[in-house]
């Protein structure tokens, strides 16, 4: 029983439950005063790590008594930000103007910003100067402290800023609100040690720190008891999991332990760094009945010269050899990737090397990006930044190549009978549902929404580029 008349506990997560109780009292009083529930809105920018963090924020807000709404005209609004590309920052600034308008109509409204963008000192300075109506700013390292910061914000009329430069603390046993009842993300590690020259992530997410395997297994076991059949193991570089633990273990060893969990049907993970992908991991994947036959293996560039400038620590030949080894061991695996076009100094010859890798590996899909200069990274001050028109031309050519190959790769499964995890009612076709194969391909087929969350056998009748039309075989 939490006693608010006593000082807040000093240990976690007990301290945060104390503050959740404190916020509950505030929300209850305000709701009675206004004659309606207090509403909250969370907008998430960026990666699946951010999406998972937002589920934690959502869980705490609901536990505190807020009712979530899709409208940003709410009593409490929080943006969980991304800063991988400059455009993400600009979107946040643009939307803050809209929130300011809402706040003028509702003086009790509170606005919070968190996530990677907040770890940049220049961003916080700009918010302090030009966006004084923001109430709370915090970063990536202290997200577990949200309930405490929320309580402080509700009691204050000034901007609260709580940014940690780094941490070795991991606090996971707090409420969270999953988007899906049948699948969930699970953090296995935080931070990154790679310092690719174009990437801001190590600076805003901190150095690598892995969770203990027993804690990960315990969390997944609890999720399975709650109806989860698929987990996505999350980390900036899952292949380097376990190196900083007191008793080090490899990612492959962790997967073997997770695979033993009864009731868990599917295991996914991302993201994998090619330099750390071991033969043992390939063997674990090849022999597993639960690990999905899909591997996201970021390339970034096919040019060894550019890869060196990117500090990726592999070259074109090593990457191709790794892709070949994976394909030989798992012929039906879906390989996906990330590619950056227009990195400083990239020549047409370098770009042709990238196209060559795309043609050799034949990705099932690829996320293609135009290089975005991020202040604070080594690449931002490199000479020979590529003209916009040249980059755009290369990007268009790459996209065309990727899409052509992706369609051809998808067609190889047409006619197969596969297992699909049904995820949602199809919003475009009445009487249809949408699901996902183990290899991450999307399938639409006739069925009722009672199938959502179930694993169903489906025949893949027709490939339409990036998805299939299928027929349910299970009745």
QUIGI-V227297 format. One record per residue. N is the residue number from 1. RES is the residue in one letter. SS is DSSP state (@ for helix, = for strand, . for the rest). Layout:
N;RES;SS / N;RES;SS
//
This chain:
1;X;. / 2;X;. / 3;X;. / 4;X;. / 5;X;. / 6;X;. / 7;X;. / 8;X;. / 9;X;. / 10;X;. / 11;X;. / 12;X;. / 13;X;. / 14;X;@ / 15;X;@ / 16;X;@ / 17;X;@ / 18;X;@ / 19;X;@ / 20;X;@ / 21;X;@ / 22;X;@ / 23;X;@ / 24;X;@ / 25;X;@ / 26;X;@ / 27;X;@ / 28;X;@ / 29;X;@ / 30;X;@ / 31;X;@ / 32;X;@ / 33;X;@ / 34;X;@ / 35;X;. / 36;X;. / 37;X;. / 38;X;. / 39;X;= / 40;X;= / 41;X;= / 42;X;= / 43;X;= / 44;X;= / 45;X;. / 46;X;. / 47;X;. / 48;X;@ / 49;X;@ / 50;X;@ / 51;X;@ / 52;X;@ / 53;X;@ / 54;X;@ / 55;X;@ / 56;X;@ / 57;X;@ / 58;X;@ / 59;X;@ / 60;X;@ / 61;X;@ / 62;X;@ / 63;X;@ / 64;X;@ / 65;X;. / 66;X;. / 67;X;= / 68;X;= / 69;X;. / 70;X;. / 71;X;. / 72;X;. / 73;X;. / 74;X;. / 75;X;. / 76;X;= / 77;X;= / 78;X;= / 79;X;= / 80;X;= / 81;X;= / 82;X;. / 83;X;. / 84;X;. / 85;X;. / 86;X;@ / 87;X;@ / 88;X;@ / 89;X;@ / 90;X;@ / 91;X;@ / 92;X;@ / 93;X;@ / 94;X;@ / 95;X;@ / 96;X;@ / 97;X;@ / 98;X;@ / 99;X;@ / 100;X;@ / 101;X;@ / 102;X;@ / 103;X;@ / 104;X;@ / 105;X;@ / 106;X;. / 107;X;. / 108;X;. / 109;X;. / 110;X;= / 111;X;= / 112;X;= / 113;X;= / 114;X;= / 115;X;= / 116;X;@ / 117;X;@ / 118;X;@ / 119;X;@ / 120;X;. / 121;X;@ / 122;X;@ / 123;X;@ / 124;X;@ / 125;X;@ / 126;X;@ / 127;X;@ / 128;X;@ / 129;X;@ / 130;X;@ / 131;X;. / 132;X;. / 133;X;. / 134;X;. / 135;X;. / 136;X;= / 137;X;= / 138;X;= / 139;X;. / 140;X;. / 141;X;. / 142;X;. / 143;X;@ / 144;X;@ / 145;X;@ / 146;X;@ / 147;X;@ / 148;X;@ / 149;X;@ / 150;X;@ / 151;X;@ / 152;X;@ / 153;X;@ / 154;X;@ / 155;X;. / 156;X;. / 157;X;. / 158;X;. / 159;X;. / 160;X;= / 161;X;= / 162;X;= / 163;X;. / 164;X;. / 165;X;. / 166;X;. / 167;X;. / 168;X;. / 169;X;. / 170;X;. / 171;X;. / 172;X;. / 173;X;. / 174;X;. / 175;X;. / 176;X;. / 177;X;. / 178;X;. / 179;X;. / 180;X;. / 181;X;. / 182;X;. / 183;X;= / 184;X;= / 185;X;= / 186;X;= / 187;X;= / 188;X;. / 189;X;= / 190;X;= / 191;X;. / 192;X;. / 193;X;. / 194;X;. / 195;X;. / 196;X;. / 197;X;. / 198;X;. / 199;X;. / 200;X;. / 201;X;@ / 202;X;@ / 203;X;@ / 204;X;@ / 205;X;@ / 206;X;. / 207;X;. / 208;X;. / 209;X;= / 210;X;= / 211;X;. / 212;X;. / 213;X;@ / 214;X;@ / 215;X;@ / 216;X;@ / 217;X;@ / 218;X;@ / 219;X;@ / 220;X;@ / 221;X;@ / 222;X;@ / 223;X;@ / 224;X;@ / 225;X;@ / 226;X;. / 227;X;. / 228;X;. / 229;X;. / 230;X;= / 231;X;= / 232;X;= / 233;X;= / 234;X;= / 235;X;. / 236;X;. / 237;X;. / 238;X;@ / 239;X;@ / 240;X;@ / 241;X;. / 242;X;. / 243;X;. / 244;X;. / 245;X;. / 246;X;. / 247;X;. / 248;X;. / 249;X;. / 250;X;. / 251;X;@ / 252;X;@ / 253;X;@ / 254;X;@ / 255;X;@ / 256;X;@ / 257;X;@ / 258;X;@ / 259;X;@ / 260;X;. / 261;X;. / 262;X;. / 263;X;. / 264;X;. / 265;X;. / 266;X;= / 267;X;= / 268;X;= / 269;X;= / 270;X;= / 271;X;. / 272;X;= / 273;X;. / 274;X;@ / 275;X;@ / 276;X;@ / 277;X;. / 278;X;. / 279;X;@ / 280;X;@ / 281;X;@ / 282;X;@ / 283;X;@ / 284;X;@ / 285;X;@ / 286;X;@ / 287;X;@ / 288;X;. / 289;X;. / 290;X;. / 291;X;= / 292;X;. / 293;X;. / 294;X;= / 295;X;= / 296;X;= / 297;X;= / 298;X;. / 299;X;. / 300;X;= / 301;X;. / 302;X;. / 303;X;. / 304;X;@ / 305;X;@ / 306;X;@ / 307;X;@ / 308;X;@ / 309;X;@ / 310;X;. / 311;X;. / 312;X;. / 313;X;. / 314;X;. / 315;X;. / 316;X;@ / 317;X;@ / 318;X;@ / 319;X;@ / 320;X;@ / 321;X;@ / 322;X;@ / 323;X;@ / 324;X;@ / 325;X;@ / 326;X;@ / 327;X;@ / 328;X;@ / 329;X;@ / 330;X;. / 331;X;. / 332;X;. / 333;X;. / 334;X;= / 335;X;= / 336;X;= / 337;X;= / 338;X;= / 339;X;= / 340;X;= / 341;X;= / 342;X;. / 343;X;. / 344;X;. / 345;X;. / 346;X;. / 347;X;. / 348;X;@ / 349;X;@ / 350;X;@ / 351;X;@ / 352;X;@ / 353;X;@ / 354;X;@ / 355;X;@ / 356;X;@ / 357;X;@ / 358;X;@ / 359;X;@ / 360;X;@ / 361;X;@ / 362;X;. / 363;X;. / 364;X;. / 365;X;= / 366;X;= / 367;X;= / 368;X;= / 369;X;= / 370;X;= / 371;X;. / 372;X;. / 373;X;. / 374;X;. / 375;X;. / 376;X;. / 377;X;. / 378;X;@ / 379;X;@ / 380;X;@ / 381;X;@ / 382;X;. / 383;X;. / 384;X;. / 385;X;. / 386;X;. / 387;X;. / 388;X;@ / 389;X;@ / 390;X;@ / 391;X;@ / 392;X;@ / 393;X;@ / 394;X;@ / 395;X;@ / 396;X;@ / 397;X;@ / 398;X;@ / 399;X;@ / 400;X;@ / 401;X;@ / 402;X;@ / 403;X;@ / 404;X;@ / 405;X;@ / 406;X;@ / 407;X;@ / 408;X;@ / 409;X;@ / 410;X;@ / 411;X;@ / 412;X;. / 413;X;. / 414;X;. / 415;X;. / 416;X;. / 417;X;= / 418;X;= / 419;X;= / 420;X;= / 421;X;= / 422;X;= / 423;X;= / 424;X;= / 425;X;= / 426;X;. / 427;X;. / 428;X;. / 429;X;. / 430;X;. / 431;X;. / 432;X;= / 433;X;= / 434;X;= / 435;X;= / 436;X;= / 437;X;= / 438;X;. / 439;X;. / 440;X;. / 441;X;. / 442;X;= / 443;X;= / 444;X;= / 445;X;= / 446;X;= / 447;X;. / 448;X;. / 449;X;@ / 450;X;@ / 451;X;@ / 452;X;. / 453;X;. / 454;X;. / 455;X;= / 456;X;= / 457;X;= / 458;X;= / 459;X;= / 460;X;= / 461;X;= / 462;X;= / 463;X;= / 464;X;. / 465;X;. / 466;X;. / 467;X;= / 468;X;= / 469;X;= / 470;X;= / 471;X;= / 472;X;= / 473;X;. / 474;X;. / 475;X;.
//
